[in-house]
């Protein structure tokens, strides 16, 4: 999903509510490009709020708790990237899940609006894991894997557009190894947003897709051999 504009608008409203300041007094909220660049440099959403808006941990908790409310109020459309529906149809026989720091209800609403809800077995929203156990803590990914296969076994593919997503998959693999589970997570970095790869990543994915078409090629190779 291309949720950049919606997230940008929602962030401005949350920052104004929590800090009481004009959002555009912060340089990173003067444009979508600056906002996306700051997100890519942040470890996760908590780091983003604390680093760029100097929020305390309590204020950051407050900002996080407001996210769903403001997301549901905001009318900015969230669109599916071109060719994603066709890719979902091609791999419809697999088990698909969404793991997000957004609300499950919000994600379901967006899936319904784009007519792709039937492709997903379940959604792991922020409600499923504690506010202090969001990505890159692997709890959400481990929870989804258990819902697909318990005890966890086999190969899972995780796709994300942020370095935190790659770290998320790496932490899950560390958990699997520590608990002697015969499973692994393959990570794919979705770099088909122009801002995604502006900053060098410390955590590197198993594959990188620079377009939806390339993502399809990687999935076919990984799944079909």
Buried (B, 14 or more C-beta within 10 A) or exposed (E): BBBBBBBBBBBBBBBBBBBEEEBEEBEBBEEBBBBBBBBBBBBBBBBBBBBBBEBEEEBBBBBBEBBBBBBEEBEEEBBBBEBBBEBBEEBEEEEBBBBBBBBBBBBBBBBEEBEBBEBBEBBBBBEBBEEEEBBBBBBBBBBBBEBBEEEBBEEBBBBBBBBBBBBBBBBBBEBBEEEEBEBBBBBBBBBBEEBBBEEEBEBEBBBBBEBBEBBBEBBEEBEEE
